[in-house]
Amino acid sequence: MCLALARWEAQGRLAQAAALYRSALDTGIGGEGQAFVLPPLVRIYRRLGRWDEIERLLAETPERSLPPRCRVEALVELAKLKEHRHRDFVAAQALTREALSLPEVVALRTRPPAGTREALERRLLRLRRRAEAGSRPRRAPGGVFRTC
């Protein structure tokens, strides 16, 4: 029931939808249920700017209980948080390497679906470059450098 209500609420009431999705997770659904609930909940939290909630949610969700595709997505989302919010390129690299080492990604040697092996390898290369270069100031649209 919570899932049906959360889908209805997601049409515009993000805070209520997040609460309902979260209550569905708290009931102890596993496997495919988590795969159904986690992505929209992370999207809603992202839209609400609740970065700490995303990190806490993904960290407290045991990886072994997630289906393979959801495991990869959770690691990639954590890597994005480390890279963009914490500016911790080394931690983002480690999470990306972990995602690349998962058996379901390793098995995708030929013609992987978008967002898997090739995307993870590109992310890892970019993170290596950023970690080696450090956090350089970015150029703002007006040509002025800024640090955030």
C-alpha positions as CSV (number, residue, x, y, z in Angstrom):
1,M,0.0,0.0,0.0
2,C,2.8,2.4,0.8
3,L,4.3,1.9,-2.6
4,A,1.1,2.7,-4.4
5,L,0.6,5.8,-2.3
6,A,4.2,6.9,-2.8
7,R,3.9,6.6,-6.6
8,W,0.8,8.7,-6.5
9,E,2.5,11.2,-4.1
10,A,5.6,11.4,-6.3
11,Q,3.6,13.3,-8.9
12,G,4.2,16.5,-6.9
13,R,4.4,16.0,-3.2
14,L,8.1,15.0,-2.9
15,A,8.4,15.1,0.9
16,Q,5.4,12.9,1.4
17,A,6.5,10.5,-1.3
18,A,9.9,10.2,0.3
19,A,8.3,9.4,3.6
20,L,6.1,6.7,2.1
21,Y,9.0,5.1,0.1
22,R,11.1,5.2,3.3
23,S,8.3,3.5,5.3
24,A,8.2,0.8,2.7
25,L,11.9,0.3,3.1
26,D,11.6,0.3,6.9
27,T,9.1,-2.6,6.7
28,G,12.0,-4.8,5.7
29,I,11.3,-5.5,2.1
30,G,14.3,-7.1,0.4
31,G,15.7,-7.9,-2.9
32,E,13.4,-6.9,-5.8
33,G,11.4,-4.7,-3.4
34,Q,14.4,-2.7,-2.6
35,A,15.3,-2.5,-6.2
36,F,11.9,-1.0,-6.8
37,V,12.0,1.5,-3.9
38,L,15.7,2.7,-3.8
39,P,16.0,4.4,-7.2
40,P,12.9,6.6,-6.9
41,L,13.7,7.4,-3.2
42,V,17.3,8.5,-4.2
43,R,15.9,10.6,-7.0
44,I,13.4,12.3,-4.7
45,Y,16.1,13.0,-2.1
46,R,18.3,14.4,-4.8
47,R,15.6,16.7,-6.0
48,L,15.0,17.8,-2.3
49,G,18.7,18.4,-1.8
50,R,18.9,15.8,1.0
51,W,22.5,14.6,0.2
52,D,23.1,13.3,3.8
53,E,19.9,11.2,3.6
54,I,21.1,9.7,0.3
55,E,24.4,8.8,1.7
56,R,23.0,7.4,4.9
57,L,20.4,5.4,3.0
58,L,22.9,3.8,0.6
59,A,25.4,3.1,3.4
60,E,22.8,1.4,5.6
61,T,21.4,-0.8,2.8
62,P,23.3,-4.1,2.9
63,E,24.8,-4.7,-0.6
64,R,24.3,-8.4,-0.4
65,S,20.5,-7.9,-0.2
66,L,20.3,-5.8,-3.4
67,P,19.9,-7.3,-6.9
68,P,23.0,-7.0,-9.1
69,R,21.9,-4.0,-11.1
70,C,20.9,-2.1,-8.0
71,R,24.3,-2.9,-6.4
72,V,26.1,-1.2,-9.2
73,E,23.7,1.8,-9.1
74,A,24.2,2.2,-5.4
75,L,28.0,2.2,-5.7
76,V,27.9,4.7,-8.6
77,E,25.6,7.0,-6.6
78,L,27.9,6.9,-3.6
79,A,30.9,7.6,-5.9
80,K,29.0,10.7,-7.3
81,L,28.4,12.0,-3.8
82,K,32.0,11.6,-2.9
83,E,33.2,13.3,-6.1
84,H,30.8,16.2,-6.3
85,R,29.7,16.9,-2.7
86,H,32.7,15.9,-0.7
87,R,35.4,16.5,-3.4
88,D,37.0,13.2,-2.3
89,F,38.2,11.8,-5.5
90,V,40.2,9.0,-3.9
91,A,37.1,7.6,-2.2
92,A,35.1,8.0,-5.4
93,Q,37.8,6.0,-7.2
94,A,37.6,3.3,-4.7
95,L,33.8,3.0,-5.0
96,T,34.1,3.0,-8.8
97,R,36.7,0.3,-8.7
98,E,34.4,-1.7,-6.4
99,A,31.6,-1.4,-8.8
100,L,33.8,-2.5,-11.7
101,S,34.9,-5.5,-9.7
102,L,31.4,-6.8,-9.1
103,P,30.8,-10.1,-10.9
104,E,27.8,-8.8,-12.9
105,V,29.9,-6.0,-14.3
106,V,33.0,-8.1,-15.0
107,A,30.8,-10.5,-17.0
108,L,29.8,-7.6,-19.3
109,R,32.8,-7.8,-21.6
110,T,30.9,-7.4,-24.9
111,R,28.3,-4.7,-25.8
112,P,27.4,-3.7,-22.2
113,P,24.2,-1.8,-21.6
114,A,24.6,1.9,-21.2
115,G,25.7,2.9,-17.7
116,T,27.7,-0.2,-16.8
117,R,31.3,-1.2,-17.6
118,E,32.2,1.4,-20.2
119,A,30.6,4.2,-18.2
120,L,32.4,3.0,-15.0
121,E,35.7,2.9,-16.8
122,R,35.3,6.4,-18.1
123,R,34.3,7.6,-14.6
124,L,37.4,5.9,-13.1
125,L,39.7,7.6,-15.7
126,R,38.2,11.0,-15.0
127,L,38.5,10.5,-11.2
128,R,42.2,9.5,-11.6
129,R,42.9,12.7,-13.5
130,R,41.0,14.8,-11.0
131,A,42.7,13.1,-8.0
132,E,46.2,13.7,-9.6
133,A,45.4,17.3,-10.5
134,G,43.8,18.1,-7.2
135,S,40.8,20.3,-6.9
136,R,41.6,23.1,-9.4
137,P,39.3,26.1,-9.4
138,R,36.6,26.0,-12.1
139,R,35.9,28.9,-14.5
140,A,32.6,30.6,-14.0
141,P,30.5,31.6,-17.0
142,G,31.8,35.2,-16.8
143,G,35.4,34.0,-17.0
144,V,36.0,34.5,-13.3
145,F,37.5,31.5,-11.4
146,R,35.6,30.1,-8.4
147,T,36.3,27.2,-6.1
148,C,32.8,25.8,-5.5
